[in-house]
């Protein structure tokens, strides 16, 4: 098939979708846009080898067929790369296709190449300007999401470093944005594709487990829906049922957040009942009648009922969700939607406006969210990257419902505080807030609210915003308001913070160089120096015990209590903050290639203190331009996520090989039954069988179950896996897993136990 035949075939498929869309047709305008774009891109190929015109055709098809947009959006999608990639201008587009299409193309051109390009702050500023247009016409953003979806579907042709950048940016901003605009199906696909490129091995492993899971078989599904279908047909309902399997990313995310295994994710299968609403009964009443049919046949989980019909989500989503136990012993989620609810869930904002009867209709939660976002977007924040971080806070959060003293319901993101609630009522109330009565009990501003709370805000005219309030808020509105108050004082506090840090380094006898400042940034999970200086100067963070927390020396003092298991151990070689591979002159880094790092590499690299990667982990490299070094981060490290999004051009893909010269610190968590001698058995196995040094142990024993965090030195991830497999063979040990050191610190704060006392007391 020739290029032209391939393009023509794709165009005919687009026209088929367009004719089925239900929008008013203008085939002449669409044909002119197609011919113009096809001529402009003629002879140009994508990296995958296909004609470039296949990309705008695919974007247009997603916009029309999957999002439900119409003629203006279709033409804009076809033309969206013309201004950026050819000699044509926005003025040319306006002359040929009119002002509206030209404004769409102009907006899409401004955020081409991703939110974060080489000029990150400029791109972010352009993104803010385009978002401001969303209130008049959100179709620009929806076309951009379609563009990003097609880029993700064809990401395999890009080099690994670009894959990390684009996948990281997609997870950071585009998937949450798709969710907030109600494009749930697209949001889940963006998440899955991003995860596939960031963690290919884990993606394949979970996919294999899903394919092998008998509880997801067609037979189980058919047996489950049979009695529901029978009952609904007998009641005269017009309906259909869909099968839905939990996505790979959502399974992995649940495993990470809840610290559980794949086998413990119990609601992998969901069924969706979509009904045609009858004229003699309301949607809400009919939904609950169907719910009754489901629960008459299966027992519901007492804590898994979600009523998003009485109170829709902020993105307009409406449905009833419940999880029930099937006769085969599987938990299965049931989603109940009307046809209207289903279209809004699938096509988001475009369907939401379709069903708004007139301009005088009551404001929906989506309308309220868009209105609140205006304030954040319009704020004069000089740092565009900070703006995007703030904007993201407003995108992707589970929601709670809280009530005013008069019973008015307010929707807030999960984790919102009393101070967030105060700002949601009015900016002046937030600025002068001194406390809150939550369910008639006095609580501080930092109190985290729960769904169903009734909240009364207490204010005082003498109250002024305090520096620590930034740590109390989670909503973008509150954060933007506070930042606008503090903005004028920023420079003074940045300078004060810089002086404080330099004085502290001087006191410790350390140079205030790039390496030490980076260690401090990593510890505080920050990426920008001015951000660190500002928070130090303002008093949000302090440098107390910084020598113990950040620049501490490793110690094995606890071994004095347990000398006998460690006879004959070989000494570990700790990795230095700057690895032994450092040479007087670092090799220039080729950002387009996969970097090959080893113990003897000529490239200067450092191990990030925030996540402590080891050879064998899924990692990426971040080029520190100050000293031409590569900082290694785990792919799922929170700091790495921010770096991928904000500084994508500095991300490189890395292969890290070790000849087992260096050892690296890791923490393994072992849980089991507190049987006599089991802990000594564990120590002997780690220290003698594997000749691995143990630097610290924390043990907690409760009701006959022990949880031990073992801080050990290993050569690579493979060694950790082998140790885990061997330890799992001990009769009383029930689980072994590697965890982050921050998790052990939280456990220590809760338990306050010492390893030696627990073992021999």
PyMOL commands that set and color helices and strands:
alter all, ss='L'
color gray80, all
select helices_A, chain A and resi 3-20+27-40+53-66+71-79+82-85+90-97+99-110+120-133+139-153+155-157+160-180+184-198+200-212+214-216+218-234+248-258+262-264+283-297+339-347+349-354+365-378+384-393+418-425+427-431+467-471+476-508+514-523+529-538+546-549+557-561+564-566+638-646+648-650+678-689+717-727+741-751+755-760
alter helices_A, ss='H'
color red, helices_A
select strands_A, chain A and resi 239-245+269-275+299-300+306-307+320-325+331-338+399-403+409-413+433-438+441-443+455-459+595-597+605-607+619-624+629-634+651-652+654-656+664-673+694-702+705-714+733-739
alter strands_A, ss='S'
color yellow, strands_A
deselect
rebuild
show_as cartoon
